[in-house]
Structure formats: structure tokens, C-alpha cells
Amino acid sequence: MFIALTMCPASVYQMMRGSIVVITALMSMAFLGRKQYRHHWTGIVLIVLGVVLVGLVSTFSPKAGDEPPTVGSEWLGILLLIIS
């Protein structure tokens, strides 16, 4: 996670960490056998859409500053965040 933090802005890092809710819901279904109701699935879908939107906007928007990181390194940072 900390390597990914060096590859993307802190705001994107925090938003991408919001995907932990989705992972927790999937793990509770798989290992604990809990049922997710309609309002749970609605929340999970909204979180996934938000994470995807933040990831896309952060990689395709123009950067302000002297030397922005390359798009490939930011994609790698986002990928590392999702894996971690």
C-alpha cells in the first residue's frame, strides 16, 4: 500500500481504499455465509462506480506541477492498491 501511495496522489489513495468495503462484503459472503440484501448490493455498486470513476479521472486528467508521474506508474499504483 505504501509503494502505491508513492505512485499516486494521496486523495486518490484514500478514495481507492474505499474498496475495502466491497472486499469485506464478498469475504463475509464467502466465508461466513452471510446474505447481502438489496440495500447492501446498492451500496456496493455505488462504491465500485465511485472507485472506478476516481481511478479513471485521476489517470486521464492533466496534472498540475513540474514533472507529473507517468500514466503507467499511476495505473500501477492503483493496481497495487486494489491488490493490497
PyMOL Python script that loads the backbone (N, CA, C, O; Angstrom):
from pymol import cmd

cmd.read_pdbstr("""\
ATOM      1  N   MET A   1       0.823  -1.189   0.000  1.00  0.00           N
ATOM      2  CA  MET A   1       0.000   0.000   0.000  1.00  0.00           C
ATOM      3  C   MET A   1       0.869   1.254   0.000  1.00  0.00           C
ATOM      4  O   MET A   1       0.522   2.248  -0.639  1.00  0.00           O
ATOM      5  N   PHE A   2       1.971   1.216   0.696  1.00  0.00           N
ATOM      6  CA  PHE A   2       2.794   2.416   0.787  1.00  0.00           C
ATOM      7  C   PHE A   2       3.562   2.675  -0.500  1.00  0.00           C
ATOM      8  O   PHE A   2       3.848   3.826  -0.831  1.00  0.00           O
ATOM      9  N   ILE A   3       3.897   1.621  -1.225  1.00  0.00           N
ATOM     10  CA  ILE A   3       4.513   1.810  -2.532  1.00  0.00           C
ATOM     11  C   ILE A   3       3.502   2.444  -3.477  1.00  0.00           C
ATOM     12  O   ILE A   3       3.854   3.321  -4.267  1.00  0.00           O
ATOM     13  N   ALA A   4       2.254   2.006  -3.402  1.00  0.00           N
ATOM     14  CA  ALA A   4       1.204   2.594  -4.235  1.00  0.00           C
ATOM     15  C   ALA A   4       0.979   4.061  -3.880  1.00  0.00           C
ATOM     16  O   ALA A   4       0.645   4.867  -4.748  1.00  0.00           O
ATOM     17  N   LEU A   5       1.160   4.403  -2.620  1.00  0.00           N
ATOM     18  CA  LEU A   5       0.991   5.796  -2.194  1.00  0.00           C
ATOM     19  C   LEU A   5       2.020   6.701  -2.851  1.00  0.00           C
ATOM     20  O   LEU A   5       1.735   7.870  -3.113  1.00  0.00           O
ATOM     21  N   THR A   6       3.211   6.181  -3.120  1.00  0.00           N
ATOM     22  CA  THR A   6       4.228   6.995  -3.779  1.00  0.00           C
ATOM     23  C   THR A   6       3.952   7.170  -5.269  1.00  0.00           C
ATOM     24  O   THR A   6       4.526   8.052  -5.907  1.00  0.00           O
ATOM     25  N   MET A   7       3.075   6.334  -5.826  1.00  0.00           N
ATOM     26  CA  MET A   7       2.806   6.377  -7.261  1.00  0.00           C
ATOM     27  C   MET A   7       1.546   7.145  -7.633  1.00  0.00           C
ATOM     28  O   MET A   7       1.318   7.410  -8.813  1.00  0.00           O
ATOM     29  N   CYS A   8       0.734   7.502  -6.668  1.00  0.00           N
ATOM     30  CA  CYS A   8      -0.493   8.243  -6.977  1.00  0.00           C
ATOM     31  C   CYS A   8      -0.736   9.274  -5.875  1.00  0.00           C
ATOM     32  O   CYS A   8      -0.184   9.160  -4.780  1.00  0.00           O
ATOM     33  N   PRO A   9      -1.556  10.271  -6.165  1.00  0.00           N
ATOM     34  CA  PRO A   9      -1.834  11.306  -5.150  1.00  0.00           C
ATOM     35  C   PRO A   9      -2.530  10.724  -3.918  1.00  0.00           C
ATOM     36  O   PRO A   9      -3.190   9.687  -3.988  1.00  0.00           O
ATOM     37  N   ALA A  10      -2.370  11.407  -2.804  1.00  0.00           N
ATOM     38  CA  ALA A  10      -2.943  10.924  -1.544  1.00  0.00           C
ATOM     39  C   ALA A  10      -4.466  10.879  -1.588  1.00  0.00           C
ATOM     40  O   ALA A  10      -5.073   9.994  -0.985  1.00  0.00           O
ATOM     41  N   SER A  11      -5.085  11.810  -2.286  1.00  0.00           N
ATOM     42  CA  SER A  11      -6.548  11.819  -2.372  1.00  0.00           C
ATOM     43  C   SER A  11      -7.059  10.599  -3.129  1.00  0.00           C
ATOM     44  O   SER A  11      -8.073  10.012  -2.752  1.00  0.00           O
ATOM     45  N   VAL A  12      -6.364  10.221  -4.190  1.00  0.00           N
ATOM     46  CA  VAL A  12      -6.755   9.028  -4.942  1.00  0.00           C
ATOM     47  C   VAL A  12      -6.512   7.786  -4.094  1.00  0.00           C
ATOM     48  O   VAL A  12      -7.313   6.851  -4.113  1.00  0.00           O
ATOM     49  N   TYR A  13      -5.421   7.774  -3.360  1.00  0.00           N
ATOM     50  CA  TYR A  13      -5.099   6.655  -2.471  1.00  0.00           C
ATOM     51  C   TYR A  13      -6.241   6.430  -1.467  1.00  0.00           C
ATOM     52  O   TYR A  13      -6.681   5.298  -1.264  1.00  0.00           O
ATOM     53  N   GLN A  14      -6.710   7.506  -0.849  1.00  0.00           N
ATOM     54  CA  GLN A  14      -7.766   7.366   0.155  1.00  0.00           C
ATOM     55  C   GLN A  14      -9.077   6.916  -0.469  1.00  0.00           C
ATOM     56  O   GLN A  14      -9.793   6.105   0.117  1.00  0.00           O
ATOM     57  N   MET A  15      -9.398   7.427  -1.641  1.00  0.00           N
ATOM     58  CA  MET A  15     -10.638   7.021  -2.297  1.00  0.00           C
ATOM     59  C   MET A  15     -10.571   5.558  -2.735  1.00  0.00           C
ATOM     60  O   MET A  15     -11.562   4.835  -2.632  1.00  0.00           O
ATOM     61  N   MET A  16      -9.424   5.127  -3.216  1.00  0.00           N
ATOM     62  CA  MET A  16      -9.294   3.743  -3.659  1.00  0.00           C
ATOM     63  C   MET A  16      -9.329   2.775  -2.473  1.00  0.00           C
ATOM     64  O   MET A  16      -9.725   1.620  -2.631  1.00  0.00           O
ATOM     65  N   ARG A  17      -8.929   3.227  -1.315  1.00  0.00           N
ATOM     66  CA  ARG A  17      -9.014   2.378  -0.131  1.00  0.00           C
ATOM     67  C   ARG A  17     -10.461   2.144   0.286  1.00  0.00           C
ATOM     68  O   ARG A  17     -10.733   1.270   1.109  1.00  0.00           O
ATOM     69  N   GLY A  18     -11.378   2.906  -0.267  1.00  0.00           N
ATOM     70  CA  GLY A  18     -12.791   2.682  -0.005  1.00  0.00           C
ATOM     71  C   GLY A  18     -13.292   1.354  -0.551  1.00  0.00           C
ATOM     72  O   GLY A  18     -14.366   0.886  -0.175  1.00  0.00           O
ATOM     73  N   SER A  19     -12.518   0.754  -1.431  1.00  0.00           N
ATOM     74  CA  SER A  19     -12.908  -0.540  -1.988  1.00  0.00           C
ATOM     75  C   SER A  19     -12.809  -1.662  -0.956  1.00  0.00           C
ATOM     76  O   SER A  19     -13.240  -2.783  -1.228  1.00  0.00           O
ATOM     77  N   ILE A  20     -12.260  -1.386   0.203  1.00  0.00           N
ATOM     78  CA  ILE A  20     -12.172  -2.388   1.258  1.00  0.00           C
ATOM     79  C   ILE A  20     -13.569  -2.837   1.700  1.00  0.00           C
ATOM     80  O   ILE A  20     -13.733  -3.958   2.180  1.00  0.00           O
ATOM     81  N   VAL A  21     -14.566  -1.976   1.544  1.00  0.00           N
ATOM     82  CA  VAL A  21     -15.946  -2.337   1.885  1.00  0.00           C
ATOM     83  C   VAL A  21     -16.444  -3.452   0.968  1.00  0.00           C
ATOM     84  O   VAL A  21     -17.115  -4.380   1.419  1.00  0.00           O
ATOM     85  N   VAL A  22     -16.115  -3.357  -0.309  1.00  0.00           N
ATOM     86  CA  VAL A  22     -16.530  -4.373  -1.278  1.00  0.00           C
ATOM     87  C   VAL A  22     -15.860  -5.705  -0.957  1.00  0.00           C
ATOM     88  O   VAL A  22     -16.505  -6.754  -0.981  1.00  0.00           O
ATOM     89  N   ILE A  23     -14.588  -5.659  -0.663  1.00  0.00           N
ATOM     90  CA  ILE A  23     -13.849  -6.885  -0.354  1.00  0.00           C
ATOM     91  C   ILE A  23     -14.382  -7.524   0.921  1.00  0.00           C
ATOM     92  O   ILE A  23     -14.498  -8.747   1.004  1.00  0.00           O
ATOM     93  N   THR A  24     -14.704  -6.707   1.907  1.00  0.00           N
ATOM     94  CA  THR A  24     -15.246  -7.228   3.161  1.00  0.00           C
ATOM     95  C   THR A  24     -16.605  -7.883   2.937  1.00  0.00           C
ATOM     96  O   THR A  24     -16.884  -8.933   3.515  1.00  0.00           O
ATOM     97  N   ALA A  25     -17.448  -7.281   2.111  1.00  0.00           N
ATOM     98  CA  ALA A  25     -18.758  -7.861   1.819  1.00  0.00           C
ATOM     99  C   ALA A  25     -18.621  -9.199   1.102  1.00  0.00           C
ATOM    100  O   ALA A  25     -19.334 -10.153   1.413  1.00  0.00           O
ATOM    101  N   LEU A  26     -17.701  -9.263   0.140  1.00  0.00           N
ATOM    102  CA  LEU A  26     -17.507 -10.519  -0.586  1.00  0.00           C
ATOM    103  C   LEU A  26     -16.933 -11.607   0.316  1.00  0.00           C
ATOM    104  O   LEU A  26     -17.319 -12.772   0.217  1.00  0.00           O
ATOM    105  N   MET A  27     -16.014 -11.226   1.192  1.00  0.00           N
ATOM    106  CA  MET A  27     -15.436 -12.207   2.115  1.00  0.00           C
ATOM    107  C   MET A  27     -16.475 -12.694   3.133  1.00  0.00           C
ATOM    108  O   MET A  27     -16.470 -13.868   3.501  1.00  0.00           O
ATOM    109  N   SER A  28     -17.354 -11.814   3.583  1.00  0.00           N
ATOM    110  CA  SER A  28     -18.377 -12.240   4.545  1.00  0.00           C
ATOM    111  C   SER A  28     -19.377 -13.184   3.894  1.00  0.00           C
ATOM    112  O   SER A  28     -19.924 -14.066   4.556  1.00  0.00           O
ATOM    113  N   MET A  29     -19.619 -13.000   2.596  1.00  0.00           N
ATOM    114  CA  MET A  29     -20.499 -13.938   1.892  1.00  0.00           C
ATOM    115  C   MET A  29     -19.806 -15.288   1.703  1.00  0.00           C
ATOM    116  O   MET A  29     -20.415 -16.340   1.891  1.00  0.00           O
ATOM    117  N   ALA A  30     -18.530 -15.244   1.331  1.00  0.00           N
ATOM    118  CA  ALA A  30     -17.821 -16.487   1.021  1.00  0.00           C
ATOM    119  C   ALA A  30     -17.516 -17.307   2.269  1.00  0.00           C
ATOM    120  O   ALA A  30     -17.738 -18.518   2.279  1.00  0.00           O
ATOM    121  N   PHE A  31     -17.014 -16.669   3.313  1.00  0.00           N
ATOM    122  CA  PHE A  31     -16.530 -17.426   4.464  1.00  0.00           C
ATOM    123  C   PHE A  31     -17.542 -17.534   5.608  1.00  0.00           C
ATOM    124  O   PHE A  31     -17.551 -18.526   6.336  1.00  0.00           O
ATOM    125  N   LEU A  32     -18.383 -16.526   5.765  1.00  0.00           N
ATOM    126  CA  LEU A  32     -19.345 -16.557   6.862  1.00  0.00           C
ATOM    127  C   LEU A  32     -20.744 -16.955   6.416  1.00  0.00           C
ATOM    128  O   LEU A  32     -21.612 -17.232   7.244  1.00  0.00           O
ATOM    129  N   GLY A  33     -20.961 -16.984   5.097  1.00  0.00           N
ATOM    130  CA  GLY A  33     -22.269 -17.375   4.575  1.00  0.00           C
ATOM    131  C   GLY A  33     -23.349 -16.344   4.796  1.00  0.00           C
ATOM    132  O   GLY A  33     -24.532 -16.684   4.819  1.00  0.00           O
ATOM    133  N   ARG A  34     -22.972 -15.106   4.956  1.00  0.00           N
ATOM    134  CA  ARG A  34     -23.971 -14.057   5.183  1.00  0.00           C
ATOM    135  C   ARG A  34     -24.644 -13.656   3.883  1.00  0.00           C
ATOM    136  O   ARG A  34     -24.038 -13.676   2.812  1.00  0.00           O
ATOM    137  N   LYS A  35     -25.900 -13.295   4.003  1.00  0.00           N
ATOM    138  CA  LYS A  35     -26.665 -12.876   2.840  1.00  0.00           C
ATOM    139  C   LYS A  35     -26.599 -11.352   2.724  1.00  0.00           C
ATOM    140  O   LYS A  35     -26.742 -10.637   3.716  1.00  0.00           O
ATOM    141  N   GLN A  36     -26.385 -10.876   1.517  1.00  0.00           N
ATOM    142  CA  GLN A  36     -26.385  -9.436   1.254  1.00  0.00           C
ATOM    143  C   GLN A  36     -27.754  -9.056   0.687  1.00  0.00           C
ATOM    144  O   GLN A  36     -28.223  -9.657  -0.280  1.00  0.00           O
ATOM    145  N   TYR A  37     -28.374  -8.079   1.284  1.00  0.00           N
ATOM    146  CA  TYR A  37     -29.695  -7.643   0.844  1.00  0.00           C
ATOM    147  C   TYR A  37     -29.570  -6.565  -0.224  1.00  0.00           C
ATOM    148  O   TYR A  37     -28.474  -6.117  -0.562  1.00  0.00           O
ATOM    149  N   ARG A  38     -30.723  -6.164  -0.745  1.00  0.00           N
ATOM    150  CA  ARG A  38     -30.740  -5.214  -1.851  1.00  0.00           C
ATOM    151  C   ARG A  38     -30.032  -3.909  -1.515  1.00  0.00           C
ATOM    152  O   ARG A  38     -29.321  -3.369  -2.362  1.00  0.00           O
ATOM    153  N   HIS A  39     -30.203  -3.391  -0.315  1.00  0.00           N
ATOM    154  CA  HIS A  39     -29.547  -2.133   0.047  1.00  0.00           C
ATOM    155  C   HIS A  39     -28.034  -2.322   0.188  1.00  0.00           C
ATOM    156  O   HIS A  39     -27.269  -1.383  -0.033  1.00  0.00           O
ATOM    157  N   HIS A  40     -27.604  -3.526   0.554  1.00  0.00           N
ATOM    158  CA  HIS A  40     -26.165  -3.799   0.588  1.00  0.00           C
ATOM    159  C   HIS A  40     -25.590  -3.788  -0.829  1.00  0.00           C
ATOM    160  O   HIS A  40     -24.553  -3.174  -1.079  1.00  0.00           O
ATOM    161  N   TRP A  41     -26.268  -4.469  -1.751  1.00  0.00           N
ATOM    162  CA  TRP A  41     -25.793  -4.510  -3.130  1.00  0.00           C
ATOM    163  C   TRP A  41     -25.811  -3.130  -3.774  1.00  0.00           C
ATOM    164  O   TRP A  41     -24.936  -2.805  -4.575  1.00  0.00           O
ATOM    165  N   THR A  42     -26.801  -2.323  -3.427  1.00  0.00           N
ATOM    166  CA  THR A  42     -26.850  -0.957  -3.953  1.00  0.00           C
ATOM    167  C   THR A  42     -25.634  -0.168  -3.480  1.00  0.00           C
ATOM    168  O   THR A  42     -25.012   0.548  -4.264  1.00  0.00           O
ATOM    169  N   GLY A  43     -25.298  -0.297  -2.214  1.00  0.00           N
ATOM    170  CA  GLY A  43     -24.120   0.378  -1.682  1.00  0.00           C
ATOM    171  C   GLY A  43     -22.832  -0.122  -2.314  1.00  0.00           C
ATOM    172  O   GLY A  43     -21.935   0.668  -2.612  1.00  0.00           O
ATOM    173  N   ILE A  44     -22.736  -1.430  -2.518  1.00  0.00           N
ATOM    174  CA  ILE A  44     -21.531  -1.996  -3.133  1.00  0.00           C
ATOM    175  C   ILE A  44     -21.380  -1.495  -4.563  1.00  0.00           C
ATOM    176  O   ILE A  44     -20.279  -1.132  -4.976  1.00  0.00           O
ATOM    177  N   VAL A  45     -22.470  -1.468  -5.323  1.00  0.00           N
ATOM    178  CA  VAL A  45     -22.411  -0.976  -6.705  1.00  0.00           C
ATOM    179  C   VAL A  45     -22.008   0.497  -6.738  1.00  0.00           C
ATOM    180  O   VAL A  45     -21.209   0.898  -7.584  1.00  0.00           O
ATOM    181  N   LEU A  46     -22.542   1.297  -5.840  1.00  0.00           N
ATOM    182  CA  LEU A  46     -22.176   2.716  -5.796  1.00  0.00           C
ATOM    183  C   LEU A  46     -20.702   2.895  -5.440  1.00  0.00           C
ATOM    184  O   LEU A  46     -20.035   3.765  -5.998  1.00  0.00           O
ATOM    185  N   ILE A  47     -20.196   2.095  -4.531  1.00  0.00           N
ATOM    186  CA  ILE A  47     -18.779   2.180  -4.166  1.00  0.00           C
ATOM    187  C   ILE A  47     -17.903   1.795  -5.347  1.00  0.00           C
ATOM    188  O   ILE A  47     -16.910   2.467  -5.627  1.00  0.00           O
ATOM    189  N   VAL A  48     -18.259   0.721  -6.044  1.00  0.00           N
ATOM    190  CA  VAL A  48     -17.476   0.288  -7.205  1.00  0.00           C
ATOM    191  C   VAL A  48     -17.490   1.365  -8.283  1.00  0.00           C
ATOM    192  O   VAL A  48     -16.449   1.663  -8.868  1.00  0.00           O
ATOM    193  N   LEU A  49     -18.652   1.954  -8.554  1.00  0.00           N
ATOM    194  CA  LEU A  49     -18.721   3.032  -9.544  1.00  0.00           C
ATOM    195  C   LEU A  49     -17.873   4.227  -9.129  1.00  0.00           C
ATOM    196  O   LEU A  49     -17.193   4.819  -9.968  1.00  0.00           O
ATOM    197  N   GLY A  50     -17.901   4.586  -7.861  1.00  0.00           N
ATOM    198  CA  GLY A  50     -17.097   5.698  -7.378  1.00  0.00           C
ATOM    199  C   GLY A  50     -15.611   5.435  -7.486  1.00  0.00           C
ATOM    200  O   GLY A  50     -14.849   6.319  -7.878  1.00  0.00           O
ATOM    201  N   VAL A  51     -15.190   4.221  -7.140  1.00  0.00           N
ATOM    202  CA  VAL A  51     -13.772   3.865  -7.216  1.00  0.00           C
ATOM    203  C   VAL A  51     -13.301   3.858  -8.667  1.00  0.00           C
ATOM    204  O   VAL A  51     -12.212   4.343  -8.972  1.00  0.00           O
ATOM    205  N   VAL A  52     -14.119   3.309  -9.558  1.00  0.00           N
ATOM    206  CA  VAL A  52     -13.761   3.299 -10.979  1.00  0.00           C
ATOM    207  C   VAL A  52     -13.678   4.715 -11.519  1.00  0.00           C
ATOM    208  O   VAL A  52     -12.751   5.047 -12.257  1.00  0.00           O
ATOM    209  N   LEU A  53     -14.637   5.548 -11.157  1.00  0.00           N
ATOM    210  CA  LEU A  53     -14.648   6.939 -11.628  1.00  0.00           C
ATOM    211  C   LEU A  53     -13.422   7.697 -11.128  1.00  0.00           C
ATOM    212  O   LEU A  53     -12.795   8.426 -11.897  1.00  0.00           O
ATOM    213  N   VAL A  54     -13.072   7.540  -9.863  1.00  0.00           N
ATOM    214  CA  VAL A  54     -11.900   8.222  -9.314  1.00  0.00           C
ATOM    215  C   VAL A  54     -10.626   7.728  -9.982  1.00  0.00           C
ATOM    216  O   VAL A  54      -9.735   8.520 -10.287  1.00  0.00           O
ATOM    217  N   GLY A  55     -10.537   6.429 -10.208  1.00  0.00           N
ATOM    218  CA  GLY A  55      -9.358   5.875 -10.864  1.00  0.00           C
ATOM    219  C   GLY A  55      -9.194   6.378 -12.289  1.00  0.00           C
ATOM    220  O   GLY A  55      -8.086   6.713 -12.708  1.00  0.00           O
ATOM    221  N   LEU A  56     -10.290   6.431 -13.037  1.00  0.00           N
ATOM    222  CA  LEU A  56     -10.211   6.902 -14.418  1.00  0.00           C
ATOM    223  C   LEU A  56      -9.895   8.387 -14.495  1.00  0.00           C
ATOM    224  O   LEU A  56      -9.062   8.806 -15.299  1.00  0.00           O
ATOM    225  N   VAL A  57     -10.551   9.181 -13.666  1.00  0.00           N
ATOM    226  CA  VAL A  57     -10.322  10.626 -13.700  1.00  0.00           C
ATOM    227  C   VAL A  57      -8.891  10.949 -13.278  1.00  0.00           C
ATOM    228  O   VAL A  57      -8.266  11.846 -13.843  1.00  0.00           O
ATOM    229  N   SER A  58      -8.379  10.233 -12.303  1.00  0.00           N
ATOM    230  CA  SER A  58      -7.030  10.536 -11.833  1.00  0.00           C
ATOM    231  C   SER A  58      -5.967  10.198 -12.873  1.00  0.00           C
ATOM    232  O   SER A  58      -4.927  10.854 -12.929  1.00  0.00           O
ATOM    233  N   THR A  59      -6.214   9.195 -13.684  1.00  0.00           N
ATOM    234  CA  THR A  59      -5.198   8.820 -14.670  1.00  0.00           C
ATOM    235  C   THR A  59      -5.306   9.614 -15.963  1.00  0.00           C
ATOM    236  O   THR A  59      -4.302   9.791 -16.654  1.00  0.00           O
ATOM    237  N   PHE A  60      -6.489  10.094 -16.308  1.00  0.00           N
ATOM    238  CA  PHE A  60      -6.666  10.780 -17.585  1.00  0.00           C
ATOM    239  C   PHE A  60      -6.736  12.291 -17.483  1.00  0.00           C
ATOM    240  O   PHE A  60      -6.763  12.966 -18.511  1.00  0.00           O
ATOM    241  N   SER A  61      -6.765  12.845 -16.283  1.00  0.00           N
ATOM    242  CA  SER A  61      -6.836  14.298 -16.147  1.00  0.00           C
ATOM    243  C   SER A  61      -5.435  14.898 -16.236  1.00  0.00           C
ATOM    244  O   SER A  61      -4.463  14.259 -15.835  1.00  0.00           O
ATOM    245  N   PRO A  62      -5.323  16.118 -16.759  1.00  0.00           N
ATOM    246  CA  PRO A  62      -3.999  16.760 -16.818  1.00  0.00           C
ATOM    247  C   PRO A  62      -3.510  17.094 -15.415  1.00  0.00           C
ATOM    248  O   PRO A  62      -4.298  17.461 -14.543  1.00  0.00           O
ATOM    249  N   LYS A  63      -2.230  16.967 -15.208  1.00  0.00           N
ATOM    250  CA  LYS A  63      -1.629  17.197 -13.896  1.00  0.00           C
ATOM    251  C   LYS A  63      -1.063  18.615 -13.805  1.00  0.00           C
ATOM    252  O   LYS A  63      -0.555  19.158 -14.786  1.00  0.00           O
ATOM    253  N   ALA A  64      -1.155  19.188 -12.642  1.00  0.00           N
ATOM    254  CA  ALA A  64      -0.550  20.494 -12.384  1.00  0.00           C
ATOM    255  C   ALA A  64       0.754  20.270 -11.638  1.00  0.00           C
ATOM    256  O   ALA A  64       0.781  19.526 -10.657  1.00  0.00           O
ATOM    257  N   GLY A  65       1.807  20.880 -12.069  1.00  0.00           N
ATOM    258  CA  GLY A  65       3.092  20.713 -11.399  1.00  0.00           C
ATOM    259  C   GLY A  65       4.216  20.639 -12.408  1.00  0.00           C
ATOM    260  O   GLY A  65       3.993  20.695 -13.617  1.00  0.00           O
ATOM    261  N   ASP A  66       5.418  20.513 -11.898  1.00  0.00           N
ATOM    262  CA  ASP A  66       6.592  20.498 -12.766  1.00  0.00           C
ATOM    263  C   ASP A  66       6.703  19.201 -13.550  1.00  0.00           C
ATOM    264  O   ASP A  66       6.631  19.209 -14.779  1.00  0.00           O
ATOM    265  N   GLU A  67       6.877  18.083 -12.846  1.00  0.00           N
ATOM    266  CA  GLU A  67       7.039  16.806 -13.519  1.00  0.00           C
ATOM    267  C   GLU A  67       6.028  15.815 -12.985  1.00  0.00           C
ATOM    268  O   GLU A  67       6.238  15.232 -11.921  1.00  0.00           O
ATOM    269  N   PRO A  68       4.931  15.611 -13.703  1.00  0.00           N
ATOM    270  CA  PRO A  68       3.933  14.654 -13.223  1.00  0.00           C
ATOM    271  C   PRO A  68       4.426  13.224 -13.423  1.00  0.00           C
ATOM    272  O   PRO A  68       5.217  12.959 -14.328  1.00  0.00           O
ATOM    273  N   PRO A  69       3.962  12.306 -12.581  1.00  0.00           N
ATOM    274  CA  PRO A  69       4.328  10.909 -12.810  1.00  0.00           C
ATOM    275  C   PRO A  69       3.687  10.416 -14.103  1.00  0.00           C
ATOM    276  O   PRO A  69       2.667  10.950 -14.541  1.00  0.00           O
ATOM    277  N   THR A  70       4.275   9.420 -14.698  1.00  0.00           N
ATOM    278  CA  THR A  70       3.729   8.903 -15.940  1.00  0.00           C
ATOM    279  C   THR A  70       2.416   8.186 -15.674  1.00  0.00           C
ATOM    280  O   THR A  70       2.140   7.745 -14.559  1.00  0.00           O
ATOM    281  N   VAL A  71       1.614   8.082 -16.726  1.00  0.00           N
ATOM    282  CA  VAL A  71       0.314   7.432 -16.580  1.00  0.00           C
ATOM    283  C   VAL A  71       0.496   5.968 -16.199  1.00  0.00           C
ATOM    284  O   VAL A  71      -0.299   5.431 -15.427  1.00  0.00           O
ATOM    285  N   GLY A  72       1.512   5.324 -16.719  1.00  0.00           N
ATOM    286  CA  GLY A  72       1.750   3.923 -16.395  1.00  0.00           C
ATOM    287  C   GLY A  72       2.032   3.705 -14.926  1.00  0.00           C
ATOM    288  O   GLY A  72       1.569   2.721 -14.349  1.00  0.00           O
ATOM    289  N   SER A  73       2.786   4.606 -14.306  1.00  0.00           N
ATOM    290  CA  SER A  73       3.080   4.431 -12.889  1.00  0.00           C
ATOM    291  C   SER A  73       1.844   4.682 -12.031  1.00  0.00           C
ATOM    292  O   SER A  73       1.679   4.063 -10.980  1.00  0.00           O
ATOM    293  N   GLU A  74       0.980   5.585 -12.473  1.00  0.00           N
ATOM    294  CA  GLU A  74      -0.245   5.817 -11.710  1.00  0.00           C
ATOM    295  C   GLU A  74      -1.190   4.618 -11.830  1.00  0.00           C
ATOM    296  O   GLU A  74      -1.847   4.243 -10.859  1.00  0.00           O
ATOM    297  N   TRP A  75      -1.257   4.028 -13.009  1.00  0.00           N
ATOM    298  CA  TRP A  75      -2.052   2.806 -13.172  1.00  0.00           C
ATOM    299  C   TRP A  75      -1.492   1.686 -12.303  1.00  0.00           C
ATOM    300  O   TRP A  75      -2.247   0.923 -11.700  1.00  0.00           O
ATOM    301  N   LEU A  76      -0.171   1.592 -12.241  1.00  0.00           N
ATOM    302  CA  LEU A  76       0.453   0.576 -11.400  1.00  0.00           C
ATOM    303  C   LEU A  76       0.135   0.830  -9.924  1.00  0.00           C
ATOM    304  O   LEU A  76      -0.119  -0.114  -9.176  1.00  0.00           O
ATOM    305  N   GLY A  77       0.150   2.092  -9.504  1.00  0.00           N
ATOM    306  CA  GLY A  77      -0.200   2.435  -8.136  1.00  0.00           C
ATOM    307  C   GLY A  77      -1.631   2.052  -7.795  1.00  0.00           C
ATOM    308  O   GLY A  77      -1.897   1.528  -6.713  1.00  0.00           O
ATOM    309  N   ILE A  78      -2.556   2.316  -8.721  1.00  0.00           N
ATOM    310  CA  ILE A  78      -3.958   1.957  -8.497  1.00  0.00           C
ATOM    311  C   ILE A  78      -4.112   0.449  -8.456  1.00  0.00           C
ATOM    312  O   ILE A  78      -4.857  -0.078  -7.630  1.00  0.00           O
ATOM    313  N   LEU A  79      -3.420  -0.246  -9.335  1.00  0.00           N
ATOM    314  CA  LEU A  79      -3.473  -1.706  -9.340  1.00  0.00           C
ATOM    315  C   LEU A  79      -2.928  -2.288  -8.037  1.00  0.00           C
ATOM    316  O   LEU A  79      -3.491  -3.240  -7.496  1.00  0.00           O
ATOM    317  N   LEU A  80      -1.836  -1.720  -7.536  1.00  0.00           N
ATOM    318  CA  LEU A  80      -1.275  -2.176  -6.262  1.00  0.00           C
ATOM    319  C   LEU A  80      -2.248  -1.928  -5.106  1.00  0.00           C
ATOM    320  O   LEU A  80      -2.347  -2.739  -4.185  1.00  0.00           O
ATOM    321  N   LEU A  81      -2.961  -0.806  -5.162  1.00  0.00           N
ATOM    322  CA  LEU A  81      -3.951  -0.525  -4.117  1.00  0.00           C
ATOM    323  C   LEU A  81      -5.083  -1.542  -4.124  1.00  0.00           C
ATOM    324  O   LEU A  81      -5.522  -2.003  -3.071  1.00  0.00           O
ATOM    325  N   ILE A  82      -5.547  -1.884  -5.304  1.00  0.00           N
ATOM    326  CA  ILE A  82      -6.644  -2.846  -5.397  1.00  0.00           C
ATOM    327  C   ILE A  82      -6.192  -4.226  -4.932  1.00  0.00           C
ATOM    328  O   ILE A  82      -6.945  -4.935  -4.265  1.00  0.00           O
ATOM    329  N   ILE A  83      -4.977  -4.605  -5.280  1.00  0.00           N
ATOM    330  CA  ILE A  83      -4.470  -5.905  -4.861  1.00  0.00           C
ATOM    331  C   ILE A  83      -4.255  -5.959  -3.352  1.00  0.00           C
ATOM    332  O   ILE A  83      -4.520  -6.977  -2.713  1.00  0.00           O
ATOM    333  N   SER A  84      -3.772  -4.854  -2.794  1.00  0.00           N
ATOM    334  CA  SER A  84      -3.489  -4.859  -1.359  1.00  0.00           C
ATOM    335  C   SER A  84      -4.776  -4.766  -0.570  1.00  0.00           C
ATOM    336  O   SER A  84      -4.747  -4.756   0.661  1.00  0.00           O
TER     337      SER A  84
END
""", "prot")
cmd.dss("prot")
cmd.show_as("cartoon", "prot")
cmd.util.cbc("prot")
cmd.orient("prot")
